[in-house]
């Protein structure tokens, strides 16, 4: 009887140890799972940051290309219009006596226009 009692006591002790070990194991598994999820979230954030930055850069490139294209079109249009406007100004000033500064400016523009 004593042996049975000792064996039963040993069995309970072993069972308690096993439960404790299993409990520790489950805690470690939960902690590892939590760390894995945290790592995956950080990885996902790290992967989306460059993608977002690239998308922002692409939007900026499109914006500036559009702005510069519009500016170039405006400048080209102005360049095309300057000779015509210069002729019109020169013709209309023939009937007036413009100040010397205006006449000098028109002559400068004529000289620049003819040098192209």
Beta strands, then each sheet from edge to edge (+ up, - down):
end
